[in-house]
Amino acid sequence: MSENALALPGKPQRGPAKARLTAAGTNVAREQSVAAPVAAERDLRLDLFRGIALWLIFFDHIPSNIVNWFTIRNFGFSDATEIFIFISGYTAAFVYSKSMRERGPIIGGARILRRAWQIYVAHIFLFAIFMAQIAYFQSASNLENTIYAEEVNALDFMKHPDETIIQALLLKFKPNYMDVLPLYIVLLLLFPPILWLLQRSATIALALCVALYACAHQFNWNLQSYPSGEWFFNPLAWQLLFVFGAWCALGGAQRLSWVLRSRITLVVAAAYLLFAFAVAMTWYFPRFSVFIPRWLSDWMYPIDKTNLDVLRFTHFLALAAITVHFVPRDAGWLKSKYVRPAILCGQHSLEIFCLGVFLSFAAHFITVEYYRGWIMQIILSFAGVMIMVATAALISWYRSIERGSGPPKRTSDADLAGGQV
């Protein structure tokens, strides 16, 4: 290309030296923009839907709860877990990409690993308190068997606490309700090289993650659990959703914007959600299953949550496409007091997730021991949400006190990811 080819039509042409400097500066700017997040302002949609996902997880963790009949897991293939992991990947990239870009992969990677250690400590603390809660409820129970320990897969801990504690420290032993944090810890441990590659060639990074996802399905790759079996959330499969969220944060969402604006995309997404809803209804009304062709049924089932089934992944994508279309980033109602409770919970997701584990098991204990009626289930469900909101508000208040009257500081946009934006 000639030097004059850099000149804009209708504008005076610059000299050769000046043109070379302009071209070099443009290339540098382009390289830097590839690694930068697409937005510098806080996206309240992330906090809102992360907070809603925490509420849905809490509802779903209460067995025989009438309220969890209205969570999204009953109306399609995916549930709140997909929302949570995608947003976690998005915010992790948003928080750590600048550090890695400005200070290098060693410092940037060290910050990510430090956050993984903090989440690990939180998980061990949660495990200790949760086991104490189970033991207390078991001793206070009117039942004479070990039903509570069996329900949460903690019977091995009650029988062999010495060995089980070691396995818990290795993330191999995980009671029910406590699978998400170990998954997130492993995803963060794998994230430094992935983020480094995303900043240099996002397409190659995403393609490698797709290949790992395919291999995990093809060769049944997973991590071993204790005392037997494998991880309920296979990190080698769920990494795809986490990395896809990071890819979107680092420019992928902009590259997909023309697809998301397309009316065809909206129609296809709505049609797929309607199809998933129809299939889900056959789980509760088996007489309608005759309308599903045998070949389609054989192909679909089982819809595997452990390995993030393709149907679950695409169902989440359809939900995301619909959401992005109808909930723009600058929607005025996002700053309304009516959605503030969910946003507060989303901004403090680590604490609220841990609290939700305790509350869900406590609600289960109350319904079993005292009253199983649907009125009590509704009261306990919404009382739990109120406690979560009050806790999030209290944490925000404490942080505002710590900031004091000095110059305003940037607030955290990625509680589980950590860091500042």
C-alpha positions as CSV (number, residue, x, y, z in Angstrom):
1,M,0.0,0.0,0.0
2,S,1.4,3.5,-0.9
3,E,1.8,6.2,1.8
4,N,-0.8,8.4,0.1
5,A,-3.3,5.6,0.4
6,L,-3.7,6.4,4.1
7,A,-5.1,9.8,3.3
8,L,-8.8,10.3,3.6
9,P,-10.8,11.4,0.5
10,G,-11.4,15.1,0.4
11,K,-8.8,15.9,3.1
12,P,-5.3,17.4,2.6
13,Q,-2.7,14.6,2.3
14,R,-0.1,14.4,5.0
15,G,3.6,14.0,4.4
16,P,5.2,10.5,4.2
17,A,6.8,10.6,7.7
18,K,3.7,11.9,9.3
19,A,1.6,9.3,7.6
20,R,3.8,6.5,8.9
21,L,3.5,7.9,12.4
22,T,-0.2,8.0,12.1
23,A,-0.4,4.5,10.7
24,A,1.8,3.2,13.6
25,G,-0.3,4.9,16.2
26,T,-3.5,3.5,14.6
27,N,-2.1,0.0,14.7
28,V,-1.1,0.4,18.4
29,A,-4.5,1.7,19.3
30,R,-6.2,-1.2,17.5
31,E,-4.0,-3.8,19.3
32,Q,-4.8,-2.2,22.7
33,S,-8.6,-2.0,21.9
34,V,-8.7,-5.7,21.2
35,A,-7.8,-6.5,24.8
36,A,-9.9,-3.8,26.5
37,P,-13.4,-4.5,27.8
38,V,-16.1,-3.0,25.6
39,A,-17.5,-0.8,28.2
40,A,-16.0,1.2,31.1
41,E,-19.2,1.9,33.0
42,R,-20.9,-0.5,35.4
43,D,-23.5,-2.6,33.6
44,L,-26.4,-2.9,36.1
45,R,-27.8,-5.8,34.1
46,L,-25.0,-8.0,35.3
47,D,-25.7,-7.2,38.9
48,L,-29.5,-7.6,38.4
49,F,-29.4,-11.0,36.8
50,R,-26.7,-12.3,39.0
51,G,-28.8,-11.3,42.0
52,I,-31.9,-12.9,40.5
53,A,-29.8,-16.1,39.8
54,L,-28.8,-16.2,43.5
55,W,-32.5,-16.0,44.5
56,L,-33.4,-18.8,42.0
57,I,-30.6,-21.0,43.3
58,F,-31.8,-20.5,46.8
59,F,-35.4,-21.5,45.9
60,D,-34.2,-24.5,43.9
61,H,-32.1,-25.7,46.9
62,I,-35.2,-26.1,49.1
63,P,-36.6,-29.5,48.5
64,S,-40.4,-29.9,48.0
65,N,-40.8,-26.1,47.8
66,I,-43.8,-24.8,45.9
67,V,-41.9,-21.6,45.0
68,N,-39.2,-23.4,43.0
69,W,-42.0,-24.6,40.7
70,F,-41.8,-21.1,39.2
71,T,-38.1,-20.9,38.6
72,I,-36.7,-21.2,35.1
73,R,-35.5,-24.8,35.4
74,N,-39.1,-25.9,35.1
75,F,-39.8,-24.1,31.8
76,G,-36.8,-25.1,29.7
77,F,-33.5,-26.8,29.5
78,S,-31.2,-24.4,31.5
79,D,-31.5,-22.9,35.0
80,A,-29.9,-20.2,37.1
81,T,-26.5,-21.9,37.1
82,E,-25.9,-21.0,33.5
83,I,-26.7,-17.4,34.2
84,F,-24.4,-17.3,37.2
85,I,-21.4,-18.9,35.4
86,F,-21.7,-16.7,32.3
87,I,-21.8,-13.5,34.3
88,S,-18.9,-14.7,36.4
89,G,-16.8,-15.2,33.3
90,Y,-17.9,-11.9,31.9
91,T,-17.0,-10.0,35.1
92,A,-13.7,-11.9,35.6
93,A,-12.5,-10.8,32.2
94,F,-13.7,-7.2,32.8
95,V,-11.9,-7.0,36.1
96,Y,-8.6,-8.7,35.3
97,S,-8.0,-7.9,31.6
98,K,-6.8,-4.3,32.3
99,S,-4.3,-5.6,34.9
100,M,-2.9,-8.3,32.5
101,R,-2.8,-5.8,29.6
102,E,-0.9,-3.1,31.6
103,R,1.2,-5.1,34.0
104,G,1.8,-8.3,32.0
105,P,0.6,-11.9,32.3
106,I,2.6,-12.7,35.4
107,I,1.1,-9.9,37.6
108,G,-2.3,-10.3,36.0
109,G,-2.3,-14.0,36.4
110,A,-1.1,-13.7,40.0
111,R,-4.1,-11.5,40.8
112,I,-6.5,-14.1,39.4
113,L,-4.8,-16.9,41.4
114,R,-5.0,-14.8,44.5
115,R,-8.7,-14.5,44.0
116,A,-9.0,-18.2,43.4
117,W,-7.3,-18.7,46.8
118,Q,-9.8,-16.3,48.5
119,I,-12.7,-18.3,47.0
120,Y,-11.1,-21.5,48.2
121,V,-10.8,-20.2,51.8
122,A,-14.5,-19.1,51.6
123,H,-15.4,-22.5,50.4
124,I,-13.6,-24.3,53.2
125,F,-15.2,-21.9,55.7
126,L,-18.6,-22.6,54.2
127,F,-18.0,-26.3,54.3
128,A,-17.1,-26.2,58.0
129,I,-20.2,-24.2,59.0
130,F,-22.5,-26.2,56.7
131,M,-21.3,-29.5,58.3
132,A,-21.9,-28.0,61.8
133,Q,-25.4,-27.0,60.7
134,I,-26.1,-30.5,59.4
135,A,-24.9,-32.1,62.6
136,Y,-26.9,-29.7,64.8
137,F,-30.1,-30.2,62.8
138,Q,-29.5,-34.0,62.9
139,S,-29.2,-34.0,66.7
140,A,-32.2,-31.6,67.1
141,S,-34.3,-33.6,64.7
142,N,-37.3,-35.6,65.7
143,L,-36.2,-38.2,63.3
144,E,-34.0,-41.0,64.5
145,N,-32.2,-41.7,61.2
146,T,-29.6,-39.9,59.3
147,I,-31.9,-38.4,56.7
148,Y,-30.4,-34.9,56.6
149,A,-26.8,-36.1,56.2
150,E,-28.0,-38.5,53.5
151,E,-29.9,-35.8,51.6
152,V,-26.9,-33.6,51.3
153,N,-24.5,-36.4,50.7
154,A,-22.7,-35.8,54.0
155,L,-23.1,-39.2,55.5
156,D,-19.4,-40.1,54.8
157,F,-18.4,-37.0,56.8
158,M,-20.4,-38.2,59.8
159,K,-18.8,-41.6,59.6
160,H,-15.2,-40.8,58.6
161,P,-14.6,-37.1,59.4
162,D,-10.8,-37.4,59.4
163,E,-10.5,-38.7,55.8
164,T,-13.4,-36.7,54.5
165,I,-11.9,-33.4,55.7
166,I,-8.7,-34.1,53.7
167,Q,-10.8,-34.9,50.6
168,A,-12.8,-31.7,51.1
169,L,-9.6,-29.7,51.2
170,L,-8.7,-31.3,47.9
171,L,-12.2,-30.3,46.5
172,K,-13.0,-34.0,46.0
173,F,-15.7,-34.2,48.7
174,K,-18.5,-31.8,48.1
175,P,-21.9,-32.0,49.9
176,N,-25.0,-31.1,47.9
177,Y,-25.5,-27.4,47.4
178,M,-21.8,-26.8,47.5
179,D,-20.8,-27.7,43.9
180,V,-20.7,-24.2,42.5
181,L,-17.7,-22.7,44.4
182,P,-15.3,-25.6,43.6
183,L,-16.3,-25.2,39.9
184,Y,-15.5,-21.5,40.1
185,I,-12.2,-22.1,41.8
186,V,-11.1,-24.5,39.1
187,L,-12.3,-22.1,36.4
188,L,-10.2,-19.3,37.9
189,L,-7.1,-21.5,38.1
190,L,-7.4,-22.2,34.4
191,F,-8.2,-18.6,33.5
192,P,-4.8,-16.8,33.4
193,P,-3.6,-18.5,30.2
194,I,-7.0,-18.3,28.7
195,L,-7.3,-14.6,29.4
196,W,-3.8,-14.0,28.0
197,L,-4.8,-15.8,24.8
198,L,-8.2,-14.0,24.6
199,Q,-6.4,-10.7,24.6
200,R,-4.2,-11.8,21.6
201,S,-6.5,-14.0,19.6
202,A,-10.0,-14.2,20.9
203,T,-11.2,-16.5,18.1
204,I,-8.4,-19.1,18.7
205,A,-9.0,-19.0,22.5
206,L,-12.7,-19.6,22.1
207,A,-12.1,-22.3,19.5
208,L,-9.7,-24.2,21.9
209,C,-12.3,-24.1,24.6
210,V,-14.9,-25.5,22.2
211,A,-12.5,-28.2,21.4
212,L,-11.9,-29.0,25.1
213,Y,-15.7,-29.1,25.6
214,A,-16.1,-31.5,22.7
215,C,-13.3,-33.8,24.0
216,A,-14.9,-33.8,27.5
217,H,-18.1,-35.1,25.9
218,Q,-16.5,-37.5,23.5
219,F,-14.0,-39.1,25.9
220,N,-16.0,-38.6,29.2
221,W,-13.3,-36.4,30.8
222,N,-14.1,-35.2,34.3
223,L,-12.6,-34.8,37.7
224,Q,-13.0,-37.6,40.3
225,S,-15.1,-37.1,43.4
226,Y,-14.9,-38.7,46.8
227,P,-15.9,-41.3,47.8
228,S,-16.9,-42.3,44.3
229,G,-18.2,-40.8,41.1
230,E,-17.3,-37.5,39.3
231,W,-17.8,-33.8,39.8
232,F,-21.5,-32.8,39.4
233,F,-20.4,-29.7,37.5
234,N,-17.7,-30.9,35.1
235,P,-15.2,-28.0,34.9
236,L,-13.9,-29.2,31.5
237,A,-17.4,-28.7,30.1
238,W,-18.6,-25.7,32.0
239,Q,-15.4,-23.8,31.1
240,L,-17.0,-23.1,27.7
241,L,-19.8,-21.0,29.2
242,F,-17.3,-19.2,31.5
243,V,-14.9,-18.4,28.7
244,F,-17.8,-17.4,26.4
245,G,-18.7,-14.8,29.0
246,A,-15.1,-13.6,29.1
247,W,-15.1,-13.5,25.2
248,C,-18.2,-11.4,25.2
249,A,-16.7,-8.9,27.7
250,L,-13.5,-8.5,25.6
251,G,-15.3,-7.5,22.4
252,G,-17.3,-10.5,21.5
253,A,-20.6,-8.9,22.4
254,Q,-19.8,-6.1,20.0
255,R,-18.9,-8.5,17.2
256,L,-22.2,-10.3,17.8
257,S,-24.3,-7.0,18.0
258,W,-25.5,-7.3,14.4
259,V,-26.7,-10.8,15.1
260,L,-28.5,-9.8,18.3
261,R,-30.2,-6.9,16.5
262,S,-31.5,-9.2,13.8
263,R,-35.2,-9.9,13.8
264,I,-34.4,-13.4,12.5
265,T,-32.3,-14.1,15.7
266,L,-35.2,-12.9,17.8
267,V,-37.7,-15.2,16.1
268,V,-35.3,-18.2,16.2
269,A,-34.6,-17.6,19.9
270,A,-38.3,-17.3,20.8
271,A,-39.1,-20.4,18.8
272,Y,-36.4,-22.4,20.6
273,L,-37.6,-21.2,24.0
274,L,-41.1,-22.2,23.1
275,F,-39.9,-25.7,21.9
276,A,-38.0,-26.1,25.2
277,F,-41.0,-25.1,27.2
278,A,-43.2,-27.7,25.3
279,V,-40.6,-30.4,26.0
280,A,-40.4,-29.4,29.7
281,M,-44.1,-29.7,30.1
282,T,-44.0,-33.3,29.1
283,W,-41.9,-34.0,32.2
284,Y,-44.8,-33.0,34.4
285,F,-47.6,-34.1,32.1
286,P,-46.4,-37.4,30.6
287,R,-49.5,-37.9,28.5
288,F,-48.2,-35.1,26.2
289,S,-44.9,-37.0,25.5
290,V,-46.6,-38.8,22.7
291,F,-46.3,-35.7,20.6
292,I,-42.5,-35.9,20.7
293,P,-41.2,-38.1,17.9
294,R,-39.3,-41.2,19.1
295,W,-36.2,-40.2,17.1
296,L,-36.2,-36.7,18.7
297,S,-36.6,-38.2,22.2
298,D,-33.7,-40.6,21.7
299,W,-31.5,-37.8,20.5
300,M,-32.4,-35.3,23.3
301,Y,-32.2,-37.5,26.4
302,P,-30.6,-37.4,28.7
303,I,-30.2,-33.6,28.9
304,D,-27.0,-33.7,30.8
305,K,-26.4,-30.9,33.4
306,T,-23.0,-32.3,34.6
307,N,-21.4,-31.9,31.2
308,L,-23.4,-28.8,30.1
309,D,-25.5,-30.4,27.4
310,V,-25.7,-28.6,24.1
311,L,-29.4,-28.1,24.6
312,R,-28.8,-26.3,27.9
313,F,-26.1,-24.1,26.4
314,T,-28.2,-23.1,23.4
315,H,-31.2,-22.6,25.7
316,F,-29.2,-20.1,27.7
317,L,-28.0,-18.4,24.5
318,A,-31.7,-18.0,23.5
319,L,-32.6,-16.5,26.8
320,A,-29.6,-14.1,26.6
321,A,-30.6,-13.0,23.1
322,I,-34.1,-12.2,24.2
323,T,-32.9,-10.5,27.3
324,V,-30.4,-8.3,25.5
325,H,-33.1,-7.3,23.0
326,F,-35.7,-6.2,25.5
327,V,-33.4,-5.0,28.3
328,P,-31.0,-2.4,26.9
329,R,-27.9,-1.4,28.9
330,D,-29.3,2.2,29.4
331,A,-32.8,1.1,30.5
332,G,-34.0,3.7,33.0
333,W,-35.8,1.2,35.2
334,L,-32.5,-0.5,36.0
335,K,-31.9,2.4,38.5
336,S,-35.4,2.0,40.0
337,K,-35.8,1.2,43.7
338,Y,-37.8,-1.8,42.8
339,V,-34.9,-3.7,41.3
340,R,-32.4,-2.4,43.7
341,P,-32.7,-5.4,46.1
342,A,-31.6,-7.8,43.3
343,I,-28.8,-5.5,42.2
344,L,-27.5,-5.3,45.8
345,C,-27.4,-9.1,46.1
346,G,-25.7,-9.4,42.7
347,Q,-23.0,-6.9,43.8
348,H,-22.1,-9.1,46.8
349,S,-22.6,-12.5,45.2
350,L,-20.0,-14.4,47.2
351,E,-21.4,-13.6,50.6
352,I,-25.0,-13.9,49.4
353,F,-24.4,-17.3,47.8
354,C,-22.8,-18.7,51.0
355,L,-25.7,-17.3,53.0
356,G,-28.2,-18.9,50.6
357,V,-26.7,-22.3,51.3
358,F,-27.4,-22.0,55.0
359,L,-30.8,-20.5,54.6
360,S,-32.0,-23.1,52.1
361,F,-31.0,-26.0,54.4
362,A,-32.6,-24.2,57.4
363,A,-35.8,-23.7,55.5
364,H,-35.8,-27.4,54.6
365,F,-35.3,-28.4,58.3
366,I,-38.3,-26.2,59.4
367,T,-40.6,-27.6,56.8
368,V,-39.7,-31.2,57.6
369,E,-39.8,-30.8,61.4
370,Y,-42.7,-28.4,61.9
371,Y,-45.0,-27.7,59.0
372,R,-44.9,-28.9,55.4
373,G,-47.7,-26.8,54.0
374,W,-47.3,-24.5,51.0
375,I,-48.0,-21.4,53.1
376,M,-44.9,-22.1,55.2
377,Q,-42.9,-22.8,52.0
378,I,-43.8,-19.4,50.6
379,I,-43.1,-17.6,53.9
380,L,-39.7,-19.3,54.3
381,S,-38.7,-18.7,50.7
382,F,-39.5,-15.0,50.7
383,A,-38.1,-14.6,54.3
384,G,-34.9,-16.0,53.0
385,V,-34.8,-13.5,50.2
386,M,-35.4,-10.6,52.6
387,I,-32.5,-11.8,54.8
388,M,-30.3,-12.0,51.7
389,V,-31.3,-8.5,50.7
390,A,-30.8,-7.1,54.2
391,T,-27.3,-8.7,54.4
392,A,-26.3,-7.2,51.0
393,A,-27.5,-3.8,52.1
394,L,-25.6,-4.1,55.4
395,I,-22.4,-5.1,53.5
396,S,-22.9,-2.1,51.2
397,W,-23.3,0.2,54.2
398,Y,-20.2,-1.1,55.8
399,R,-18.2,-0.5,52.6
400,S,-19.5,3.0,52.3
401,I,-18.3,3.7,55.9
402,E,-14.9,2.3,55.0
403,R,-14.7,4.7,52.0
404,G,-15.5,7.6,54.4
405,S,-15.7,11.1,53.1
406,G,-12.7,11.0,50.9
407,P,-12.6,11.0,47.2
408,P,-15.1,8.5,45.6
409,K,-13.5,5.2,44.8
410,R,-14.5,2.8,42.0
411,T,-16.8,0.1,43.2
412,S,-16.5,-3.6,42.7
413,D,-18.2,-4.9,39.6
414,A,-17.3,-8.6,40.1
415,D,-17.8,-9.8,43.6
416,L,-16.9,-13.4,42.9
417,A,-14.2,-12.3,40.5
418,G,-12.9,-9.7,42.9
419,G,-11.0,-6.6,42.0
420,Q,-12.1,-3.1,41.0
421,V,-13.3,-1.6,37.8
